[in-house]
């Protein structure tokens, strides 16, 4: 008797339960006719009756089918067949069964088979090859000859000759490979997502690899891909398409549009292409060094003599490749001859390059001995690089917006430009389509020690920005709060603003001691997931500030305790340049190496004094924190909830692609409106940016705030005009006259004209400027040029007598000259 007779006897004694028939109809799209034709059955406890077959067939033949086991006394039905499953028969061209398989299981000791000979009835010259019996049945229901392999890897390798023999026996010449279309690189489908990029593309690799091998066997082979639009929960396969009631015409379109192996590879993502080519190279790779029981063994040859030499007591496993600003670093692990694993550690290139250095490195990591030579080591690295699973990890030298990867990176989340969020794995690596990316803290040297700067973490639990807005308005004033929140939101569009205007204003928070300005600044930093972020302006070096501005990309750096003292004002030139993202151009050395630190962020500055440097002040939006603006005290609420504020950043970045167009539109409209209202371009841009941020966060219905911005921008423009160099010069002259340091011997009035002895006035002004401010005054030549632009200017270097002495004078018309000049010459002085 034959095994086939036993399998057919099992089919005769078994049945298909209605629940399984319904599942095949609903979940697979099979018709009753198809179900009956392919003789599906149900397993379950009722099949205990198969024990009666022991009276009809020899015990050893029953056990040889895998459907029976020996319990120590006699042959009994295999417990697998007593579970509630669908049984799939494998049928030959005559419809007789030559194998049965419970769905998703195999019978012990029974080799896997190709499903199935019956599907090649009529010797079709063109077929589909898929994976899984139900998918082949779906193809047959459409009238398309389809066979299935139960394992794409095994039938591409060890069982490949069996596949070729079957195809040749039935005269198959043309093949379309159609495997599952499944998303494994998107965390949105956690049941399918693979952290490791090397595990994401096995289906595509084996389709490519099998096609390559079939081509070498003389077959015409193409690879078909089911449309992405058919996917449900990230997956579509042939029986899934059948369940969707796709027609034979739909599947034939997939066949007609199938790609050659080269075309298929070309259309894959770069990550998938890299994985497939690397795995293909692994299959082709030949080496004289092999792994064997936790050793590397080298095959040696001298003349006709060949021998094996053990060259290590361990093997290497590359865990990941890190791309850092210093270069490429491999994270590796050693496995010794007893199967014990070392910890993971980073291996620098110099330890990899030479045999002596490598040997020293290995000994330094434990009882790991290397006996090979330089060529052996090079061969091993070549093999290990091919075996590397592709876990390439980018470690950028900044946080926030990572331009090279087009992604926002924080400690607990990354958000791409489409608003798609990615979560880090247990090693804090966020896996993207092409590679991983890992947030690295900033190490700033203080001269003796290195301080590790914290990575920002965002709150991902909903917290309404409208509530923060209401309470902040009560705490610091309605318009002050709106400026802060508009600026905070606008900073998340910093890249778009720089693309358009090449600048971004600082937020300057001023107020008397104890007013709460520093506390407010810390609350604003909480919006970015940062705590205790303030850096003292006097103690932080310019290089340190530059490091921070380089690390926090499209995020702010907070400088506290700003004063117009020499140790701070000497940094104002650099701060002014940061407004336009100009770095100092100096090389800096810290954890990320010696190089120029690119300015990527912006500034929040807090201090009792606003900058005397007009250029720095004009680059800032200034708000005053004062008791007179406070209507309610919400301090306890803010301290209890401040760590939740960063949900606002999370929410804006998730929706940014939907907000950016409105942001830019508001920015353009507001800027033009403010210019028309009398503000200069810089002031208009600064306040338009803040306004656009406010609209993005809270909408454009706040007419009062819009009107206030218009008035405020004009006021700031006027103040900036006064604060310009010439304004400081003239106002200081008035003050010096009040102190009695300047008298009327420096000017005279004749025939409606004012004659100013410029050199004498400048000498007194410059001496007092150095004394009181500790810095060099404006140049005389520059002030002379600025005076020429003032109203009422009539001439310079005009000789005229003042109190009997001939002087070289600057001349102004008495009626139209600037107000500070009239104050200077008036007697008594009216201040």
FENURLIN-V589294 format. One record per backbone hydrogen bond with DSSP energy under -1.0 kcal/mol. CO is the residue of the C=O (numbers start at 1). NH is the residue of the N-H. E is the energy in kcal/mol with one decimal. If there is no record, write none. Layout:
BEGIN
co->CO nh->NH e->E
co->CO nh->NH e->E
END
This chain:
BEGIN
co->2 nh->6 e->-1.2
co->3 nh->7 e->-2.2
co->4 nh->8 e->-2.5
co->5 nh->9 e->-2.1
co->6 nh->10 e->-2.2
co->7 nh->11 e->-2.0
co->8 nh->12 e->-2.0
co->9 nh->13 e->-1.5
co->15 nh->42 e->-3.2
co->17 nh->21 e->-2.3
co->18 nh->22 e->-3.0
co->19 nh->23 e->-1.7
co->20 nh->24 e->-2.3
co->21 nh->25 e->-2.0
co->22 nh->26 e->-3.1
co->23 nh->27 e->-2.7
co->24 nh->30 e->-2.1
co->31 nh->35 e->-2.5
co->32 nh->36 e->-2.6
co->33 nh->37 e->-2.5
co->34 nh->38 e->-2.2
co->35 nh->40 e->-1.4
co->36 nh->39 e->-1.0
co->41 nh->87 e->-3.6
co->44 nh->47 e->-2.2
co->45 nh->48 e->-1.9
co->46 nh->49 e->-1.4
co->47 nh->50 e->-2.0
co->48 nh->51 e->-1.8
co->49 nh->52 e->-1.9
co->50 nh->53 e->-2.5
co->51 nh->54 e->-1.8
co->52 nh->55 e->-1.6
co->53 nh->56 e->-1.3
co->53 nh->57 e->-2.1
co->58 nh->62 e->-2.1
co->59 nh->63 e->-2.4
co->60 nh->64 e->-1.7
co->62 nh->65 e->-1.1
co->63 nh->66 e->-1.4
co->67 nh->78 e->-3.1
co->69 nh->76 e->-3.2
co->74 nh->71 e->-2.3
co->76 nh->69 e->-2.9
co->78 nh->81 e->-1.9
co->79 nh->82 e->-1.6
co->80 nh->83 e->-1.3
co->81 nh->44 e->-2.5
co->83 nh->85 e->-1.3
co->85 nh->43 e->-3.0
co->86 nh->103 e->-2.8
co->87 nh->41 e->-1.9
co->88 nh->101 e->-1.7
co->90 nh->98 e->-2.9
co->91 nh->118 e->-2.3
co->92 nh->95 e->-2.3
co->96 nh->92 e->-2.8
co->99 nh->90 e->-3.3
co->101 nh->88 e->-2.5
co->102 nh->105 e->-2.5
co->107 nh->110 e->-2.0
co->115 nh->148 e->-3.8
co->116 nh->119 e->-1.2
co->117 nh->120 e->-2.1
co->118 nh->121 e->-1.4
co->120 nh->123 e->-1.9
co->125 nh->173 e->-2.6
co->125 nh->174 e->-2.9
co->127 nh->176 e->-2.0
co->128 nh->147 e->-2.5
co->129 nh->178 e->-2.3
co->130 nh->149 e->-2.4
co->132 nh->136 e->-1.4
co->133 nh->137 e->-2.3
co->134 nh->138 e->-2.0
co->135 nh->139 e->-2.0
co->136 nh->140 e->-2.1
co->137 nh->141 e->-2.3
co->138 nh->142 e->-1.4
co->139 nh->144 e->-2.5
co->140 nh->143 e->-1.4
co->145 nh->128 e->-2.1
co->147 nh->130 e->-2.3
co->148 nh->115 e->-3.1
co->151 nh->155 e->-2.2
co->154 nh->159 e->-3.0
co->157 nh->160 e->-1.3
co->159 nh->163 e->-1.5
co->160 nh->164 e->-2.3
co->161 nh->165 e->-2.4
co->162 nh->166 e->-2.1
co->163 nh->167 e->-2.3
co->164 nh->168 e->-2.6
co->165 nh->169 e->-2.8
co->166 nh->170 e->-1.5
co->167 nh->172 e->-2.5
co->168 nh->171 e->-1.1
co->173 nh->220 e->-2.6
co->174 nh->127 e->-2.1
co->175 nh->222 e->-2.3
co->176 nh->129 e->-2.0
co->177 nh->224 e->-2.7
co->181 nh->236 e->-1.8
co->184 nh->194 e->-2.6
co->186 nh->189 e->-2.3
co->189 nh->192 e->-2.2
co->189 nh->193 e->-2.1
co->196 nh->199 e->-1.9
co->197 nh->200 e->-1.3
co->201 nh->205 e->-2.7
co->202 nh->206 e->-2.8
co->203 nh->207 e->-1.9
co->204 nh->208 e->-2.2
co->205 nh->209 e->-3.4
co->206 nh->210 e->-2.6
co->207 nh->211 e->-2.0
co->208 nh->212 e->-2.2
co->209 nh->213 e->-2.2
co->210 nh->214 e->-2.7
co->211 nh->215 e->-2.3
co->212 nh->216 e->-1.4
co->214 nh->219 e->-2.2
co->215 nh->218 e->-1.8
co->220 nh->175 e->-2.8
co->222 nh->177 e->-2.9
co->223 nh->259 e->-2.6
co->227 nh->230 e->-1.6
co->228 nh->231 e->-1.8
co->232 nh->235 e->-1.0
co->234 nh->183 e->-3.1
co->235 nh->232 e->-2.7
co->236 nh->181 e->-2.8
co->237 nh->241 e->-2.4
co->238 nh->242 e->-2.1
co->239 nh->243 e->-2.1
co->240 nh->244 e->-1.3
co->241 nh->246 e->-2.4
co->242 nh->245 e->-1.7
co->247 nh->251 e->-1.8
co->248 nh->252 e->-2.5
co->249 nh->253 e->-1.7
co->250 nh->254 e->-1.3
co->251 nh->255 e->-2.0
co->252 nh->256 e->-3.0
co->253 nh->257 e->-1.9
co->255 nh->258 e->-1.3
co->259 nh->223 e->-3.1
co->260 nh->264 e->-2.9
co->261 nh->265 e->-2.1
co->262 nh->266 e->-2.1
co->263 nh->267 e->-1.6
co->265 nh->268 e->-1.2
co->269 nh->273 e->-2.8
co->270 nh->274 e->-2.3
co->271 nh->275 e->-2.3
co->272 nh->276 e->-2.6
co->273 nh->277 e->-2.6
co->274 nh->278 e->-2.3
co->275 nh->279 e->-2.5
co->276 nh->280 e->-2.3
co->277 nh->281 e->-2.2
co->278 nh->282 e->-2.0
co->279 nh->283 e->-1.7
co->280 nh->284 e->-1.4
co->281 nh->285 e->-1.6
co->288 nh->299 e->-3.1
co->290 nh->297 e->-2.9
co->295 nh->292 e->-2.2
co->296 nh->311 e->-2.7
co->297 nh->290 e->-2.5
co->298 nh->309 e->-2.7
co->300 nh->307 e->-1.8
co->302 nh->305 e->-2.0
co->305 nh->302 e->-2.9
co->307 nh->300 e->-3.5
co->309 nh->298 e->-3.1
co->311 nh->371 e->-3.3
co->313 nh->337 e->-1.4
co->315 nh->335 e->-2.5
co->317 nh->333 e->-1.9
co->320 nh->331 e->-3.1
co->321 nh->393 e->-4.2
co->322 nh->329 e->-2.9
co->323 nh->395 e->-3.3
co->324 nh->327 e->-1.7
co->327 nh->324 e->-2.6
co->329 nh->322 e->-3.6
co->330 nh->347 e->-3.3
co->331 nh->319 e->-2.6
co->331 nh->320 e->-1.6
co->332 nh->345 e->-2.0
co->333 nh->317 e->-2.6
co->334 nh->342 e->-2.8
co->335 nh->315 e->-2.3
co->336 nh->339 e->-2.0
co->340 nh->336 e->-2.4
co->345 nh->332 e->-2.9
co->347 nh->330 e->-1.3
co->348 nh->351 e->-1.2
co->349 nh->353 e->-1.2
co->354 nh->358 e->-2.3
co->355 nh->359 e->-2.4
co->356 nh->360 e->-2.2
co->357 nh->361 e->-2.2
co->358 nh->362 e->-2.5
co->359 nh->363 e->-2.1
co->360 nh->364 e->-1.9
co->362 nh->365 e->-1.4
co->363 nh->366 e->-1.2
co->366 nh->368 e->-2.1
co->369 nh->313 e->-1.3
co->373 nh->377 e->-2.1
co->374 nh->378 e->-2.2
co->375 nh->379 e->-2.3
co->376 nh->380 e->-2.5
co->377 nh->381 e->-2.6
co->378 nh->382 e->-2.1
co->379 nh->383 e->-2.1
co->380 nh->384 e->-3.2
co->381 nh->385 e->-2.8
co->382 nh->386 e->-1.3
co->383 nh->387 e->-1.8
co->384 nh->388 e->-1.4
co->390 nh->392 e->-2.3
co->391 nh->321 e->-2.3
co->392 nh->436 e->-3.1
co->393 nh->323 e->-3.9
co->394 nh->438 e->-2.7
co->399 nh->553 e->-2.5
co->400 nh->409 e->-3.5
co->402 nh->407 e->-1.5
co->407 nh->402 e->-3.2
co->408 nh->415 e->-2.1
co->409 nh->400 e->-2.4
co->413 nh->410 e->-2.4
co->414 nh->422 e->-3.1
co->415 nh->408 e->-3.1
co->416 nh->419 e->-2.0
co->420 nh->416 e->-2.5
co->422 nh->414 e->-2.3
co->425 nh->428 e->-2.3
co->429 nh->425 e->-2.4
co->430 nh->437 e->-2.3
co->435 nh->432 e->-3.4
co->436 nh->394 e->-3.2
co->437 nh->430 e->-2.9
co->442 nh->453 e->-4.3
co->444 nh->451 e->-3.1
co->449 nh->446 e->-3.1
co->451 nh->444 e->-2.8
co->456 nh->411 e->-3.3
co->464 nh->468 e->-1.2
co->465 nh->469 e->-2.7
co->466 nh->470 e->-2.1
co->467 nh->471 e->-2.1
co->468 nh->472 e->-2.8
co->469 nh->473 e->-2.3
co->470 nh->474 e->-1.4
co->471 nh->475 e->-1.6
co->472 nh->476 e->-2.6
co->473 nh->477 e->-1.6
co->474 nh->631 e->-2.3
co->474 nh->632 e->-2.2
co->477 nh->481 e->-2.4
co->478 nh->482 e->-1.7
co->479 nh->483 e->-2.2
co->480 nh->484 e->-2.1
co->481 nh->485 e->-2.5
co->482 nh->486 e->-2.4
co->483 nh->487 e->-2.7
co->484 nh->488 e->-2.7
co->485 nh->489 e->-2.1
co->486 nh->490 e->-2.5
co->487 nh->491 e->-2.1
co->489 nh->492 e->-1.3
co->490 nh->493 e->-2.2
co->491 nh->494 e->-1.4
co->493 nh->497 e->-2.2
co->494 nh->498 e->-2.5
co->495 nh->499 e->-2.2
co->496 nh->500 e->-1.3
co->497 nh->501 e->-3.4
co->498 nh->502 e->-1.1
co->506 nh->621 e->-3.0
co->507 nh->605 e->-2.8
co->508 nh->623 e->-2.6
co->509 nh->607 e->-1.9
co->510 nh->625 e->-3.1
co->512 nh->515 e->-2.2
co->516 nh->520 e->-2.5
co->517 nh->521 e->-2.2
co->518 nh->522 e->-2.1
co->519 nh->523 e->-2.2
co->520 nh->524 e->-2.2
co->521 nh->525 e->-1.9
co->522 nh->526 e->-1.6
co->524 nh->527 e->-1.0
co->525 nh->528 e->-1.7
co->525 nh->530 e->-1.5
co->526 nh->529 e->-1.7
co->529 nh->457 e->-1.5
co->535 nh->560 e->-2.9
co->536 nh->540 e->-2.0
co->541 nh->545 e->-2.6
co->542 nh->546 e->-2.3
co->543 nh->547 e->-2.3
co->544 nh->548 e->-2.4
co->545 nh->549 e->-2.7
co->546 nh->550 e->-1.5
co->547 nh->551 e->-2.2
co->548 nh->552 e->-2.7
co->549 nh->600 e->-2.6
co->549 nh->601 e->-1.7
co->551 nh->399 e->-3.5
co->551 nh->553 e->-1.4
co->552 nh->555 e->-1.0
co->553 nh->401 e->-1.7
co->555 nh->602 e->-1.7
co->557 nh->604 e->-2.6
co->558 nh->535 e->-2.5
co->559 nh->606 e->-2.4
co->560 nh->537 e->-3.2
co->563 nh->565 e->-1.0
co->565 nh->568 e->-1.5
co->565 nh->569 e->-3.5
co->566 nh->570 e->-1.7
co->568 nh->571 e->-2.1
co->569 nh->572 e->-1.3
co->571 nh->575 e->-2.2
co->572 nh->576 e->-2.8
co->573 nh->577 e->-1.7
co->574 nh->578 e->-1.7
co->577 nh->580 e->-1.3
co->577 nh->582 e->-2.6
co->578 nh->581 e->-1.1
co->579 nh->504 e->-1.4
co->588 nh->595 e->-1.7
co->590 nh->593 e->-2.2
co->595 nh->588 e->-2.2
co->600 nh->554 e->-2.3
co->602 nh->557 e->-2.2
co->603 nh->507 e->-2.1
co->604 nh->559 e->-2.7
co->605 nh->509 e->-3.4
co->606 nh->562 e->-2.5
co->613 nh->617 e->-2.4
co->614 nh->618 e->-2.7
co->617 nh->620 e->-1.6
co->619 nh->506 e->-2.4
co->621 nh->508 e->-2.9
co->623 nh->510 e->-2.8
co->626 nh->629 e->-1.2
co->627 nh->630 e->-1.1
co->634 nh->638 e->-2.6
co->635 nh->639 e->-2.5
co->636 nh->640 e->-1.9
co->637 nh->641 e->-1.7
co->638 nh->642 e->-1.9
co->641 nh->644 e->-2.3
co->642 nh->645 e->-1.3
co->644 nh->647 e->-1.9
co->645 nh->648 e->-2.2
co->646 nh->650 e->-2.1
co->647 nh->651 e->-3.1
co->648 nh->652 e->-2.6
co->649 nh->653 e->-2.6
co->650 nh->654 e->-2.0
co->651 nh->655 e->-1.6
co->655 nh->658 e->-1.5
co->655 nh->659 e->-1.0
co->656 nh->660 e->-2.4
co->659 nh->663 e->-2.5
co->660 nh->664 e->-2.5
co->661 nh->665 e->-2.3
co->662 nh->666 e->-2.7
co->663 nh->667 e->-2.5
co->664 nh->668 e->-2.5
co->665 nh->669 e->-2.5
co->666 nh->670 e->-2.9
co->667 nh->671 e->-2.1
co->668 nh->672 e->-2.2
co->669 nh->673 e->-2.2
co->670 nh->674 e->-2.4
co->671 nh->675 e->-2.0
co->672 nh->676 e->-2.2
co->673 nh->677 e->-1.5
co->674 nh->679 e->-2.4
co->675 nh->678 e->-1.5
co->680 nh->684 e->-2.7
co->681 nh->685 e->-2.8
co->682 nh->686 e->-2.7
co->683 nh->687 e->-2.4
co->684 nh->688 e->-2.2
co->685 nh->689 e->-2.4
co->686 nh->690 e->-1.6
co->687 nh->691 e->-2.3
co->688 nh->692 e->-2.6
co->689 nh->693 e->-2.0
co->690 nh->694 e->-2.1
co->691 nh->695 e->-2.4
co->692 nh->696 e->-2.2
co->693 nh->697 e->-1.6
co->694 nh->698 e->-3.0
co->695 nh->699 e->-2.3
co->701 nh->703 e->-1.5
co->702 nh->706 e->-1.7
co->703 nh->707 e->-2.4
co->704 nh->708 e->-2.3
co->705 nh->709 e->-2.5
co->706 nh->710 e->-1.6
co->707 nh->711 e->-1.9
co->708 nh->712 e->-3.0
co->709 nh->713 e->-2.8
co->710 nh->714 e->-1.6
co->711 nh->715 e->-2.3
co->712 nh->716 e->-2.7
co->713 nh->717 e->-2.2
co->714 nh->718 e->-2.2
co->715 nh->719 e->-2.5
co->716 nh->720 e->-2.8
co->717 nh->721 e->-2.0
co->718 nh->722 e->-1.7
co->719 nh->723 e->-2.0
co->724 nh->728 e->-2.4
co->725 nh->729 e->-2.6
co->726 nh->730 e->-2.5
co->727 nh->731 e->-2.5
co->728 nh->732 e->-2.6
co->729 nh->733 e->-1.9
co->730 nh->734 e->-1.8
co->731 nh->735 e->-2.1
co->732 nh->736 e->-2.7
co->733 nh->737 e->-1.9
co->734 nh->738 e->-2.0
co->735 nh->739 e->-2.0
co->736 nh->741 e->-2.3
co->737 nh->740 e->-1.2
co->743 nh->746 e->-1.6
co->744 nh->747 e->-1.4
co->746 nh->757 e->-3.2
co->748 nh->755 e->-3.1
co->750 nh->753 e->-1.3
co->752 nh->814 e->-2.5
co->753 nh->750 e->-2.5
co->754 nh->812 e->-2.1
co->755 nh->748 e->-1.7
co->756 nh->758 e->-1.6
co->756 nh->810 e->-2.3
co->757 nh->761 e->-2.3
co->758 nh->762 e->-3.0
co->759 nh->763 e->-1.9
co->760 nh->764 e->-1.8
co->761 nh->765 e->-2.4
co->762 nh->766 e->-3.1
co->763 nh->767 e->-1.7
co->764 nh->768 e->-2.0
co->765 nh->769 e->-2.4
co->766 nh->770 e->-2.2
co->767 nh->771 e->-1.7
co->768 nh->772 e->-2.8
co->769 nh->773 e->-2.3
co->770 nh->774 e->-1.6
co->779 nh->783 e->-2.2
co->780 nh->784 e->-2.5
co->781 nh->785 e->-1.8
co->782 nh->786 e->-2.3
co->783 nh->787 e->-2.5
co->784 nh->788 e->-1.1
co->786 nh->789 e->-1.4
co->787 nh->790 e->-1.5
co->790 nh->793 e->-1.4
co->792 nh->813 e->-2.8
co->795 nh->811 e->-3.1
co->798 nh->809 e->-2.9
co->800 nh->807 e->-2.6
co->802 nh->805 e->-1.8
co->805 nh->802 e->-3.2
co->807 nh->800 e->-2.4
co->809 nh->798 e->-2.8
co->810 nh->756 e->-2.7
co->811 nh->794 e->-3.1
co->811 nh->795 e->-1.3
co->812 nh->754 e->-3.2
co->813 nh->817 e->-1.2
co->818 nh->822 e->-1.5
co->819 nh->823 e->-2.4
co->820 nh->824 e->-1.8
co->821 nh->825 e->-1.9
co->822 nh->826 e->-1.6
END
